[in-house]
Each structure stands twice: as C-alpha cells, then as structure tokens.
Amino acid sequence: MSWFTWSARVLSGCLLFGLVASAAAQQSPAPPDFSSNLAGWVGMNGGGPSYELVPGMLGPVGDDPAHPFMANGGGRQPSFRIADLSNPNLMPWVKERMKTDIDEILAGKKSAFTAQSSCVPAGVPFFMGYGGPDPIVFLQTPKEVWMIWREDNQVRRVYLNVPHSANPKPSWYGESVGHYEGDTLVIDTIGMNDKTVVDIYRTPHSDKLHVTERWRLIDGGKAMEAVFTAEDPGAFYQPWSAKRRYRRIDQEPTEKICAENNTNLFDYHIPVAAKPDF
C-alpha cells in the first residue's frame, strides 16, 4: 500500500468518524435546564394543590357534587375537599377508609388537612401537588436530580441512568430513577411506604404503588408540565393519570420550617416522638 493510499484511507476514516460523532451529537441534545437563573416553579391551576385531567386517560378522584369545594376568599363559607366515593376505580378498603374520614369531617370531629399541614413528607405523586405558595426548585447534575419544595425543605432524589434496586426498602419518597428523553425528564418511582396519600382528597394507597412521571418545559420555558400515571394493584383497579402545570418565578431561596410556624388554632397532628431517640 502506498503512502498516498494509506493517507487517503486514514483521512476518509477520520471524516466518517467526525460525521458519525456529529450525527450522534445532533440526536442527543443537551438535557433541559429546569433550574437556570434561580428558577422556581409554582402551581398554575387554582384551588390549591389539585390535579388536572389528561385527555383520553382515566383520571384521579374528584369532588363530591353533593359537597362542592369552596376556597378561602371566594365570598362564601369555605369548605374542605370531599371525595366522590362513587369513583369505580377505588377498591373497597380504600372507599371504607375514605368514608370514615369523610364522615368525621362532615360531623365536625376533625379537619381535612393534608400532609403539608402536618409537616410530614408528601410522597409521590402528591409531591407534585406542591409548588405553592412557595416553589419547587430543581438541582440537576449528571448523576442525580434533586427536586426541593422550599416550604418545608422537602427533597426528592432522582438517580439518573441506573436501574431500580432489587428490593428497595419502603420509604416516604420511595426509590426514583430517571433519564432524559429529549426535552423530557422521565421518572419511575417504586418502594414507597403506605403512610402517604396520593392526592388532596387524602386517598390512601398500598406499598405496591408505582408512579411514572414526565416533566418538561412548555410555553418557551415560562411554564412546566408534569404528567404522571399511578398504578397500584393493591388500591386501584386500573392505572390512572393526571397532570400538574407550573409557572416560572425567579427568586432568591429562603428558609421556611413547617413545624416552626404552626399554631394551636387547629390540630394538625404533627408527629411527636413518644420518647427521645438519643
């Protein structure tokens, strides 16, 4: 082989490698930046941390028509959210527990406060109901994404491009693994305990709960949308889906501690240790 022939083949190979690398770079765009310029995300839909329906998909629990929800400041007597127990997707034990809860609320024996009021972790998917009045912020690294709700410094950790553990120990936020699909962060969460609820109606779930989420920027980066599906063969007959939209705000982070600002006006049932753990 002459030197000229060898040189031509090397040059051809380099050009081919460069074209392949360039094509690969074009097919693998940079992941979306959810956290630039101190961006935070506050829920857009009104009425508190509620979900929106996903067209064509089975939806979440909704309001009982006999007990419509009235928010504060609406010029009418405010009320708690009461679930529509005619929802055919709820298993009997779920309906029974919710009915007991609802009966006590309507009888004035208790208040229908959420995990947020009691300073306990929200769990998944109810974490998506947060983002108001204080925002959710994102910290993104090549190996992890942290989602932080500033109201009580609650943190979700999403581990990127790794499989689930064989047998994750049940926990408040479970085990979340994720990856980017173009402009979307896809998260898969399992291993949650059954101490949390899935929505503002205090709907319980089992430890078989499995949640998948898709987070992406919309409206030119001025807003964000999170669409999720909850599957729990121990509580729901079929998987159901919902979404939550957020608007972008830019603000310096502040520290707010939930238990520090609760008063005795209501009994929020904040957990109290029976004895010191030291």
Backbone as CSV, one residue per row, in Angstrom:
resi,resn,N_x,N_y,N_z,CA_x,CA_y,CA_z,C_x,C_y,C_z
1,MET,0.853,-1.203,0.000,0.000,0.000,0.000,0.884,1.247,0.000
2,SER,0.640,2.167,-0.929,1.449,3.377,-1.000,1.097,4.314,0.144
3,TRP,1.979,5.267,0.392,1.740,6.236,1.464,0.506,7.069,1.151
4,PHE,0.331,7.404,-0.138,-0.824,8.215,-0.526,-2.135,7.458,-0.304
5,THR,-2.112,6.133,-0.626,-3.328,5.340,-0.414,-3.665,5.232,1.064
6,TRP,-2.604,5.005,1.872,-2.821,4.889,3.329,-3.350,6.203,3.901
7,SER,-2.764,7.317,3.455,-3.191,8.630,3.946,-4.640,8.908,3.574
8,ALA,-5.024,8.530,2.363,-6.396,8.754,1.920,-7.379,7.967,2.761
9,ARG,-7.017,6.711,3.109,-7.915,5.889,3.928,-8.050,6.449,5.353
10,VAL,-6.934,6.904,5.914,-6.977,7.492,7.256,-7.845,8.745,7.260
11,LEU,-7.641,9.606,6.229,-8.427,10.827,6.148,-9.905,10.517,5.976
12,SER,-10.205,9.501,5.157,-11.591,9.101,4.953,-12.208,8.592,6.241
13,GLY,-11.419,7.793,6.995,-11.915,7.274,8.264,-12.166,8.368,9.271
14,CYS,-11.294,9.361,9.307,-11.472,10.478,10.238,-12.719,11.281,9.898
15,LEU,-12.918,11.510,8.593,-14.099,12.242,8.182,-15.362,11.483,8.530
16,LEU,-15.344,10.154,8.329,-16.505,9.337,8.658,-16.788,9.370,10.146
17,PHE,-15.720,9.265,10.971,-15.892,9.314,12.423,-16.477,10.657,12.846
18,GLY,-15.957,11.736,12.201,-16.462,13.056,12.535,-17.928,13.216,12.186
19,LEU,-18.332,12.664,11.039,-19.731,12.732,10.640,-20.618,11.941,11.589
20,VAL,-20.162,10.732,11.990,-20.926,9.905,12.928,-21.057,10.599,14.277
21,ALA,-19.939,11.169,14.766,-19.979,11.861,16.063,-20.908,13.063,16.012
22,SER,-20.834,13.798,14.867,-21.700,14.966,14.722,-23.162,14.554,14.694
23,ALA,-23.475,13.453,13.978,-24.854,12.972,13.918,-25.328,12.528,15.294
24,ALA,-24.440,11.838,16.052,-24.810,11.389,17.397,-25.096,12.574,18.301
25,ALA,-24.272,13.645,18.146,-24.483,14.834,18.971,-25.816,15.487,18.645
26,GLN,-26.161,15.464,17.344,-27.432,16.050,16.960,-28.610,15.234,17.463
27,GLN,-28.447,13.910,17.575,-29.517,13.053,18.040,-29.636,13.053,19.562
28,SER,-28.613,13.536,20.273,-28.609,13.556,21.736,-28.461,14.991,22.221
29,PRO,-29.517,15.779,22.160,-29.424,17.176,22.583,-29.175,17.283,24.081
30,ALA,-28.707,18.432,24.493,-28.475,18.667,25.917,-29.789,18.546,26.679
31,PRO,-29.731,18.028,27.909,-30.972,17.898,28.687,-31.567,19.256,28.996
32,PRO,-32.860,19.324,29.249,-33.496,20.599,29.581,-32.949,21.160,30.882
33,ASP,-32.883,22.462,30.962,-32.395,23.131,32.164,-33.589,23.670,32.938
34,PHE,-33.961,22.958,34.014,-35.108,23.349,34.832,-34.732,24.366,35.916
35,SER,-33.432,24.650,36.059,-33.001,25.388,37.245,-32.232,26.669,36.934
36,SER,-32.149,27.100,35.686,-31.335,28.266,35.367,-31.896,29.532,35.998
37,ASN,-30.963,30.419,36.374,-31.328,31.736,36.923,-32.228,31.640,38.154
38,LEU,-31.939,30.683,39.022,-32.683,30.540,40.275,-34.171,30.333,40.048
39,ALA,-34.522,29.671,38.971,-35.933,29.472,38.650,-36.600,28.557,39.670
40,GLY,-37.819,28.905,40.031,-38.667,28.050,40.850,-39.982,27.861,40.118
41,TRP,-40.763,26.882,40.549,-41.978,26.525,39.819,-43.163,26.468,40.764
42,VAL,-44.171,27.300,40.488,-45.362,27.419,41.334,-46.572,26.930,40.553
43,GLY,-47.440,26.148,41.213,-48.604,25.587,40.545,-49.493,26.639,39.898
44,MET,-49.982,26.321,38.686,-50.795,27.268,37.925,-52.281,27.096,38.176
45,ASN,-52.763,25.846,38.241,-54.207,25.654,38.381,-54.662,26.044,39.775
46,GLY,-55.804,26.661,39.858,-56.270,27.222,41.119,-56.849,26.174,42.047
47,GLY,-57.258,26.636,43.240,-57.904,25.756,44.195,-56.961,24.879,44.984
48,GLY,-55.690,25.313,45.086,-54.754,24.538,45.875,-54.050,23.482,45.055
49,PRO,-53.398,22.527,45.737,-52.589,21.523,45.041,-53.432,20.429,44.383
50,SER,-54.243,20.811,43.414,-55.112,19.848,42.746,-54.515,19.456,41.399
51,TYR,-54.991,18.357,40.841,-54.513,17.855,39.563,-55.469,18.256,38.435
52,GLU,-54.968,18.157,37.214,-55.784,18.353,36.031,-55.919,17.020,35.296
53,LEU,-56.979,16.879,34.526,-57.212,15.656,33.773,-56.298,15.601,32.550
54,VAL,-55.957,14.377,32.165,-55.215,14.145,30.925,-56.213,13.612,29.901
55,PRO,-56.431,14.314,28.803,-57.428,13.872,27.820,-57.190,12.428,27.363
56,GLY,-58.264,11.649,27.358,-58.188,10.271,26.901,-57.694,9.282,27.929
57,MET,-57.367,9.739,29.154,-56.842,8.856,30.192,-57.794,8.808,31.387
58,LEU,-57.813,7.670,32.078,-58.591,7.554,33.308,-58.031,8.519,34.335
59,GLY,-58.906,9.307,34.948,-58.457,10.372,35.824,-58.459,10.024,37.294
60,PRO,-58.060,10.978,38.140,-57.994,10.781,39.588,-59.344,10.982,40.254
61,VAL,-59.366,10.878,41.562,-60.552,11.164,42.364,-60.915,12.639,42.210
62,GLY,-62.219,12.934,42.231,-62.677,14.310,42.103,-63.608,14.707,43.236
63,ASP,-64.151,15.918,43.141,-65.046,16.449,44.171,-66.379,15.705,44.182
64,ASP,-66.933,15.545,45.385,-68.282,15.036,45.542,-69.264,16.154,45.173
65,PRO,-70.116,15.941,44.164,-71.051,17.004,43.764,-71.951,17.468,44.908
66,ALA,-72.201,16.579,45.872,-73.072,16.954,46.993,-72.366,17.861,47.994
67,HIS,-71.031,17.927,47.912,-70.251,18.746,48.843,-69.183,19.507,48.059
68,PRO,-69.584,20.487,47.247,-68.617,21.215,46.418,-67.601,21.966,47.268
69,PHE,-66.383,22.019,46.766,-65.301,22.685,47.476,-65.391,24.191,47.309
70,MET,-65.232,24.903,48.417,-65.217,26.357,48.405,-63.900,26.826,49.028
71,ALA,-63.092,27.532,48.242,-61.807,28.006,48.730,-61.977,29.258,49.574
72,ASN,-60.946,29.575,50.360,-60.961,30.814,51.137,-60.987,32.025,50.204
73,GLY,-61.654,33.069,50.607,-61.668,34.298,49.839,-62.627,34.303,48.673
74,GLY,-63.496,33.325,48.590,-64.434,33.269,47.484,-65.763,33.939,47.764
75,GLY,-65.903,34.563,48.930,-67.151,35.231,49.274,-68.205,34.299,49.831
76,ARG,-67.866,33.022,49.991,-68.788,32.045,50.560,-68.059,31.264,51.643
77,GLN,-68.829,30.539,52.451,-68.240,29.759,53.528,-67.255,28.739,52.955
78,PRO,-65.960,28.822,53.309,-65.001,27.858,52.778,-65.276,26.456,53.310
79,SER,-64.855,25.470,52.562,-65.098,24.082,52.958,-63.881,23.236,52.632
80,PHE,-63.870,22.028,53.171,-62.810,21.076,52.863,-63.148,20.321,51.584
81,ARG,-62.135,19.716,51.006,-62.364,18.887,49.827,-62.927,17.530,50.259
82,ILE,-64.062,17.167,49.682,-64.705,15.890,49.961,-64.693,15.056,48.680
83,ALA,-64.185,13.844,48.772,-64.013,12.989,47.599,-65.322,12.380,47.133
84,ASP,-65.407,12.161,45.839,-66.535,11.455,45.245,-66.254,9.955,45.329
85,LEU,-66.882,9.291,46.287,-66.624,7.870,46.518,-67.350,6.962,45.535
86,SER,-68.064,7.545,44.587,-68.682,6.717,43.550,-67.667,6.346,42.466
87,ASN,-66.465,6.839,42.600,-65.402,6.516,41.640,-65.220,4.997,41.572
88,PRO,-65.453,4.367,40.416,-65.403,2.910,40.327,-63.995,2.332,40.360
89,ASN,-62.992,3.184,40.334,-61.612,2.688,40.315,-61.063,2.410,41.710
90,LEU,-61.798,2.813,42.746,-61.329,2.629,44.126,-61.731,1.260,44.655
91,MET,-60.772,0.541,45.222,-61.079,-0.752,45.823,-61.850,-0.558,47.127
92,PRO,-62.591,-1.590,47.575,-63.458,-1.440,48.751,-62.755,-0.898,49.987
93,TRP,-61.556,-1.386,50.302,-60.906,-0.928,51.526,-60.545,0.555,51.440
94,VAL,-60.236,1.034,50.225,-59.933,2.451,50.036,-61.189,3.281,50.304
95,LYS,-62.316,2.866,49.740,-63.564,3.594,49.956,-63.964,3.596,51.430
96,GLU,-63.798,2.460,52.093,-64.182,2.376,53.509,-63.354,3.330,54.359
97,ARG,-62.043,3.354,54.116,-61.196,4.250,54.900,-61.537,5.710,54.620
98,MET,-61.773,6.027,53.349,-62.099,7.405,52.999,-63.464,7.809,53.546
99,LYS,-64.420,6.894,53.557,-65.749,7.204,54.088,-65.680,7.521,55.580
100,THR,-64.890,6.743,56.311,-64.713,7.012,57.743,-64.142,8.410,57.956
101,ASP,-63.156,8.748,57.151,-62.523,10.059,57.227,-63.534,11.163,56.899
102,ILE,-64.286,10.968,55.824,-65.250,11.975,55.380,-66.372,12.163,56.401
103,ASP,-66.875,11.053,56.959,-67.952,11.144,57.949,-67.522,11.979,59.152
104,GLU,-66.292,11.798,59.593,-65.803,12.559,60.746,-65.626,14.032,60.397
105,ILE,-65.223,14.308,59.174,-65.056,15.703,58.744,-66.409,16.397,58.664
106,LEU,-67.383,15.747,58.033,-68.715,16.353,57.892,-69.414,16.509,59.234
107,ALA,-69.056,15.659,60.203,-69.644,15.760,61.534,-68.923,16.787,62.407
108,GLY,-67.876,17.381,61.865,-67.138,18.387,62.608,-66.189,17.822,63.644
109,LYS,-65.877,16.530,63.542,-64.997,15.894,64.526,-63.522,16.075,64.199
110,LYS,-63.195,16.405,62.932,-61.796,16.554,62.540,-61.723,17.503,61.362
111,SER,-60.504,17.914,61.055,-60.263,18.789,59.921,-59.558,18.014,58.816
112,ALA,-59.800,18.408,57.585,-59.268,17.665,56.437,-57.971,18.300,55.945
113,PHE,-56.969,18.277,56.787,-55.695,18.843,56.384,-54.821,17.791,55.716
114,THR,-53.883,18.272,54.905,-53.019,17.378,54.146,-51.699,17.166,54.881
115,ALA,-50.853,16.351,54.270,-49.527,16.107,54.837,-48.751,17.413,54.999
116,GLN,-48.946,18.342,54.087,-48.276,19.634,54.150,-48.545,20.329,55.486
117,SER,-49.786,20.262,55.966,-50.150,20.917,57.213,-49.524,20.232,58.414
118,SER,-49.287,18.931,58.301,-48.773,18.157,59.426,-47.264,18.020,59.414
119,CYS,-46.616,18.649,58.444,-45.150,18.651,58.368,-44.565,17.259,58.135
120,VAL,-45.294,16.409,57.466,-44.774,15.085,57.132,-44.550,15.038,55.625
121,PRO,-43.690,14.125,55.144,-43.392,14.066,53.714,-44.634,13.805,52.876
122,ALA,-44.656,14.388,51.688,-45.813,14.268,50.814,-45.866,12.932,50.101
123,GLY,-44.718,12.343,49.801,-44.710,11.130,48.998,-44.958,11.442,47.533
124,VAL,-45.033,10.386,46.744,-45.270,10.514,45.296,-46.574,9.800,44.970
125,PRO,-47.489,10.402,44.214,-47.305,11.604,43.401,-47.683,12.914,44.065
126,PHE,-48.071,12.905,45.347,-48.611,14.131,45.944,-47.581,15.245,46.025
127,PHE,-46.290,14.909,45.934,-45.268,15.954,45.902,-45.540,16.922,44.753
128,MET,-46.087,16.400,43.653,-46.380,17.256,42.505,-47.505,18.237,42.800
129,GLY,-48.308,17.945,43.821,-49.350,18.873,44.208,-48.807,20.103,44.902
130,TYR,-47.537,20.043,45.336,-46.924,21.198,45.983,-46.502,22.215,44.924
131,GLY,-45.738,23.198,45.325,-45.425,24.282,44.406,-46.416,25.409,44.598
132,GLY,-46.575,25.849,45.828,-47.455,26.956,46.130,-47.755,26.990,47.630
133,PRO,-47.664,28.187,48.242,-47.192,29.409,47.610,-45.695,29.431,47.341
134,ASP,-44.940,28.579,48.031,-43.506,28.521,47.791,-43.212,27.517,46.680
135,PRO,-42.173,27.770,45.886,-41.956,26.972,44.682,-41.204,25.666,44.919
136,ILE,-41.254,24.824,43.894,-40.369,23.672,43.767,-39.180,24.116,42.942
137,VAL,-37.973,23.760,43.371,-36.770,24.087,42.610,-36.034,22.803,42.257
138,PHE,-35.257,22.856,41.182,-34.522,21.701,40.689,-33.022,21.938,40.797
139,LEU,-32.306,20.909,41.212,-30.849,20.871,41.133,-30.498,19.690,40.240
140,GLN,-29.828,19.953,39.124,-29.537,18.914,38.144,-28.030,18.690,38.030
141,THR,-27.628,17.434,38.165,-26.240,17.026,37.952,-26.245,15.856,36.977
142,PRO,-25.087,15.452,36.478,-25.067,14.325,35.541,-25.599,13.011,36.122
143,LYS,-25.558,12.860,37.444,-25.965,11.598,38.049,-27.254,11.676,38.860
144,GLU,-27.654,12.860,39.269,-28.840,12.994,40.105,-29.614,14.254,39.761
145,VAL,-30.912,14.222,40.032,-31.752,15.415,40.012,-32.405,15.523,41.384
146,TRP,-32.269,16.664,42.007,-32.938,16.920,43.274,-34.099,17.875,43.023
147,MET,-35.248,17.529,43.572,-36.437,18.375,43.500,-36.751,18.808,44.930
148,ILE,-36.714,20.107,45.175,-36.814,20.627,46.541,-38.024,21.550,46.647
149,TRP,-38.893,21.251,47.601,-40.001,22.147,47.895,-39.564,23.066,49.022
150,ARG,-39.509,24.379,48.735,-38.927,25.329,49.688,-39.764,25.522,50.935
151,GLU,-41.049,25.224,50.868,-41.919,25.447,52.028,-41.416,24.720,53.257
152,ASP,-40.984,23.483,53.093,-40.521,22.715,54.254,-39.221,21.976,53.958
153,ASN,-38.500,22.438,52.944,-37.218,21.827,52.580,-37.337,20.333,52.304
154,GLN,-38.478,19.912,51.798,-38.632,18.508,51.435,-37.893,18.244,50.130
155,VAL,-37.195,17.106,50.067,-36.328,16.817,48.934,-36.641,15.449,48.348
156,ARG,-36.793,15.410,47.024,-36.845,14.147,46.292,-35.528,13.987,45.545
157,ARG,-34.999,12.772,45.538,-33.751,12.493,44.820,-34.037,11.500,43.699
158,VAL,-33.668,11.872,42.499,-33.864,11.029,41.323,-32.486,10.627,40.801
159,TYR,-32.209,9.325,40.744,-30.916,8.830,40.295,-30.998,8.513,38.806
160,LEU,-30.093,9.106,38.029,-30.179,9.050,36.581,-29.459,7.849,35.985
161,ASN,-30.098,7.270,34.974,-29.494,6.240,34.118,-28.998,5.024,34.893
162,VAL,-29.758,4.626,35.895,-29.457,3.415,36.665,-30.752,2.627,36.838
163,PRO,-30.667,1.311,37.033,-31.882,0.515,37.268,-32.339,0.631,38.713
164,HIS,-33.542,0.166,38.970,-34.028,0.096,40.342,-33.253,-0.961,41.114
165,SER,-33.207,-0.788,42.419,-32.647,-1.815,43.288,-33.537,-3.051,43.238
166,ALA,-32.955,-4.199,43.557,-33.726,-5.441,43.508,-34.884,-5.417,44.496
167,ASN,-34.619,-4.956,45.715,-35.660,-4.911,46.750,-35.503,-3.630,47.572
168,PRO,-35.936,-2.493,47.040,-35.778,-1.248,47.793,-36.582,-1.262,49.081
169,LYS,-35.981,-0.764,50.152,-36.667,-0.679,51.435,-37.730,0.405,51.362
170,PRO,-38.982,0.116,51.754,-40.038,1.129,51.673,-39.673,2.403,52.429
171,SER,-39.966,3.532,51.823,-39.656,4.826,52.425,-40.704,5.845,51.986
172,TRP,-40.635,7.044,52.572,-41.643,8.067,52.295,-41.681,8.455,50.826
173,TYR,-40.508,8.606,50.214,-40.444,9.003,48.810,-40.035,7.865,47.885
174,GLY,-39.828,6.685,48.430,-39.512,5.544,47.596,-38.175,5.700,46.896
175,GLU,-37.995,4.904,45.853,-36.770,4.954,45.061,-37.128,5.459,43.665
176,SER,-36.554,6.588,43.284,-36.835,7.194,41.984,-35.609,7.106,41.090
177,VAL,-35.786,6.538,39.911,-34.730,6.529,38.905,-35.275,7.234,37.666
178,GLY,-34.394,7.854,36.907,-34.867,8.630,35.781,-33.885,8.700,34.645
179,HIS,-34.339,9.280,33.558,-33.499,9.524,32.386,-34.163,10.616,31.554
180,TYR,-33.371,11.204,30.665,-33.905,12.232,29.776,-34.294,11.621,28.436
181,GLU,-35.448,11.992,27.962,-35.876,11.656,26.613,-36.072,12.973,25.869
182,GLY,-35.012,13.438,25.219,-35.073,14.738,24.561,-35.269,15.841,25.575
183,ASP,-36.392,16.546,25.481,-36.656,17.672,26.377,-37.429,17.282,27.626
184,THR,-37.536,15.981,27.898,-38.390,15.493,28.980,-37.587,14.674,29.993
185,LEU,-37.810,14.947,31.277,-37.251,14.127,32.349,-38.283,13.078,32.719
186,VAL,-37.934,11.815,32.529,-38.833,10.700,32.819,-38.390,10.059,34.132
187,ILE,-39.320,9.928,35.077,-39.002,9.402,36.410,-39.882,8.195,36.710
188,ASP,-39.290,7.154,37.268,-40.007,5.936,37.654,-39.765,5.710,39.145
189,THR,-40.850,5.637,39.929,-40.731,5.543,41.388,-41.466,4.323,41.922
190,ILE,-40.757,3.533,42.727,-41.328,2.383,43.430,-40.816,2.420,44.872
191,GLY,-41.185,1.432,45.663,-40.631,1.296,47.012,-41.147,2.304,48.008
192,MET,-42.384,2.789,47.826,-42.933,3.744,48.786,-43.687,3.023,49.896
193,ASN,-43.637,3.582,51.095,-44.435,3.030,52.177,-45.901,3.444,51.974
194,ASP,-46.777,2.968,52.855,-48.207,3.281,52.699,-48.666,4.347,53.694
195,LYS,-47.739,5.209,54.135,-48.080,6.242,55.110,-48.570,7.532,54.462
196,THR,-48.394,7.662,53.151,-48.781,8.893,52.480,-50.110,8.716,51.758
197,VAL,-50.589,9.792,51.148,-51.798,9.760,50.316,-51.412,10.230,48.921
198,VAL,-52.280,9.986,47.939,-51.912,10.312,46.565,-52.471,11.647,46.081
199,ASP,-53.368,12.262,46.856,-53.993,13.493,46.377,-54.530,14.306,47.542
200,ILE,-55.126,15.452,47.205,-55.647,16.358,48.223,-56.905,15.813,48.897
201,TYR,-57.488,14.754,48.354,-58.660,14.115,48.953,-58.255,13.063,49.977
202,ARG,-56.972,12.959,50.231,-56.423,12.027,51.222,-56.675,10.566,50.818
203,THR,-56.601,10.283,49.533,-56.819,8.929,49.028,-55.625,8.051,49.380
204,PRO,-55.822,6.968,50.106,-54.701,6.120,50.505,-54.218,5.236,49.359
205,HIS,-53.108,4.581,49.586,-52.561,3.647,48.603,-51.848,2.526,49.352
206,SER,-51.433,1.500,48.636,-50.699,0.397,49.244,-49.203,0.557,48.949
207,ASP,-48.403,-0.364,49.459,-46.963,-0.300,49.186,-46.619,-0.845,47.797
208,LYS,-47.626,-1.164,47.006,-47.410,-1.597,45.623,-47.475,-0.424,44.639
209,LEU,-47.634,0.780,45.142,-47.770,1.957,44.287,-46.548,2.141,43.404
210,HIS,-46.796,2.386,42.132,-45.756,2.605,41.125,-46.152,3.839,40.325
211,VAL,-45.292,4.841,40.294,-45.613,6.106,39.640,-44.567,6.425,38.578
212,THR,-45.033,6.785,37.385,-44.144,7.270,36.327,-44.510,8.716,36.018
213,GLU,-43.494,9.547,35.825,-43.706,10.981,35.605,-42.932,11.437,34.374
214,ARG,-43.448,12.477,33.731,-42.780,13.112,32.597,-42.823,14.624,32.810
215,TRP,-41.654,15.217,33.080,-41.532,16.645,33.340,-40.911,17.321,32.124
216,ARG,-41.527,18.421,31.655,-40.950,19.148,30.522,-41.343,20.619,30.580
217,LEU,-40.495,21.459,29.986,-40.776,22.880,29.885,-41.763,23.123,28.754
218,ILE,-42.645,24.085,28.952,-43.614,24.470,27.925,-43.654,25.996,27.835
219,ASP,-44.345,26.501,26.831,-44.507,27.955,26.656,-43.157,28.668,26.627
220,GLY,-42.214,28.084,25.885,-40.921,28.738,25.740,-40.122,28.826,27.018
221,GLY,-40.323,27.878,27.938,-39.595,27.871,29.204,-40.239,28.695,30.294
222,LYS,-41.365,29.334,30.012,-42.052,30.129,31.028,-42.919,29.271,31.944
223,ALA,-43.149,28.037,31.541,-44.001,27.148,32.324,-43.455,25.727,32.258
224,MET,-43.961,24.876,33.131,-43.559,23.475,33.185,-44.809,22.616,33.327
225,GLU,-44.736,21.403,32.771,-45.845,20.459,32.866,-45.317,19.119,33.361
226,ALA,-46.009,18.537,34.317,-45.686,17.209,34.826,-46.902,16.312,34.621
227,VAL,-46.752,15.291,33.793,-47.820,14.323,33.551,-47.402,13.016,34.203
228,PHE,-48.296,12.401,34.962,-47.917,11.178,35.663,-49.018,10.133,35.589
229,THR,-48.595,8.889,35.789,-49.521,7.766,35.874,-49.242,7.004,37.154
230,ALA,-50.291,6.726,37.927,-50.184,5.983,39.179,-50.812,4.605,38.996
231,GLU,-50.037,3.595,39.300,-50.503,2.209,39.194,-50.338,1.540,40.552
232,ASP,-51.416,1.007,41.087,-51.369,0.353,42.388,-52.408,-0.760,42.419
233,PRO,-52.001,-1.998,42.122,-52.949,-3.109,42.119,-53.502,-3.446,43.492
234,GLY,-52.973,-2.802,44.527,-53.494,-3.022,45.870,-54.546,-2.013,46.280
235,ALA,-54.753,-0.968,45.461,-55.696,0.086,45.838,-56.625,0.509,44.708
236,PHE,-56.155,0.410,43.460,-56.939,0.868,42.315,-57.077,-0.260,41.297
237,TYR,-58.233,-0.359,40.704,-58.456,-1.419,39.723,-57.674,-1.175,38.434
238,GLN,-57.486,0.083,38.076,-56.763,0.424,36.864,-55.799,1.576,37.140
239,PRO,-54.718,1.685,36.367,-53.847,2.861,36.488,-54.626,4.127,36.125
240,TRP,-54.304,5.223,36.754,-54.923,6.495,36.444,-53.857,7.564,36.228
241,SER,-54.228,8.590,35.496,-53.262,9.623,35.132,-53.795,11.009,35.458
242,ALA,-52.878,11.932,35.620,-53.228,13.329,35.848,-52.029,14.186,35.484
243,LYS,-52.211,15.491,35.528,-51.089,16.384,35.260,-51.147,17.592,36.176
244,ARG,-50.025,18.249,36.267,-49.902,19.468,37.072,-49.044,20.442,36.270
245,ARG,-49.488,21.677,36.167,-48.731,22.690,35.453,-48.226,23.752,36.429
246,TYR,-47.073,24.320,36.099,-46.422,25.293,36.962,-45.992,26.508,36.144
247,ARG,-45.944,27.646,36.797,-45.394,28.839,36.160,-44.042,29.148,36.784
248,ARG,-43.178,29.735,35.998,-41.821,30.020,36.431,-41.764,31.316,37.234
249,ILE,-41.014,31.292,38.326,-40.714,32.511,39.066,-39.224,32.525,39.362
250,ASP,-38.647,33.700,39.459,-37.228,33.865,39.781,-37.130,34.574,41.118
251,GLN,-36.540,33.898,42.094,-36.432,34.500,43.419,-35.291,33.859,44.176
252,GLU,-34.755,34.599,45.119,-33.707,34.071,45.982,-34.313,33.052,46.945
253,PRO,-33.588,31.980,47.248,-34.133,30.979,48.176,-34.236,31.516,49.599
254,THR,-35.283,31.114,50.292,-35.463,31.466,51.690,-35.724,30.195,52.489
255,GLU,-35.454,30.245,53.773,-35.671,29.083,54.632,-37.006,29.214,55.342
256,LYS,-37.839,28.177,55.215,-39.104,28.118,55.941,-39.222,26.732,56.558
257,ILE,-39.440,26.697,57.845,-39.550,25.439,58.572,-41.013,25.233,58.959
258,CYS,-41.619,24.153,58.499,-43.054,23.925,58.676,-43.466,23.946,60.139
259,ALA,-42.853,23.129,60.972,-43.290,22.986,62.360,-43.066,24.255,63.167
260,GLU,-42.198,25.126,62.681,-41.881,26.339,63.415,-43.027,27.344,63.371
261,ASN,-43.861,27.258,62.335,-44.899,28.264,62.146,-46.313,27.753,62.393
262,ASN,-46.461,26.512,62.791,-47.798,26.001,63.087,-48.270,26.541,64.429
263,THR,-49.565,26.812,64.517,-50.142,27.338,65.760,-51.124,26.329,66.322
264,ASN,-51.737,26.669,67.432,-52.703,25.774,68.072,-54.132,26.048,67.617
265,LEU,-54.291,26.830,66.531,-55.629,27.129,66.045,-56.355,25.847,65.622
266,PHE,-55.627,24.944,64.971,-56.165,23.639,64.588,-55.212,22.559,65.068
267,ASP,-55.722,21.337,65.164,-54.866,20.208,65.498,-54.374,19.600,64.194
268,TYR,-53.145,19.913,63.842,-52.597,19.430,62.582,-52.032,18.008,62.686
269,HIS,-52.012,17.467,63.892,-51.475,16.123,64.115,-50.022,16.011,63.666
270,ILE,-49.216,17.002,64.047,-47.793,16.928,63.745,-47.195,15.790,64.563
271,PRO,-46.443,14.882,63.948,-45.883,13.738,64.687,-45.016,14.168,65.869
272,VAL,-45.192,13.519,66.994,-44.416,13.800,68.202,-43.855,12.477,68.704
273,ALA,-42.561,12.467,68.958,-41.911,11.242,69.439,-42.378,10.929,70.855
274,ALA,-42.652,9.648,71.106,-43.072,9.237,72.457,-41.919,9.284,73.446
275,LYS,-40.707,9.116,72.925,-39.512,9.179,73.777,-38.337,9.638,72.927
276,PRO,-37.309,10.193,73.572,-36.128,10.656,72.810,-35.464,9.479,72.072
277,ASP,-34.917,9.776,70.903,-34.240,8.716,70.141,-32.732,8.823,70.265
278,PHE,-32.276,9.420,71.386,-30.835,9.529,71.628,-30.528,9.132,73.052
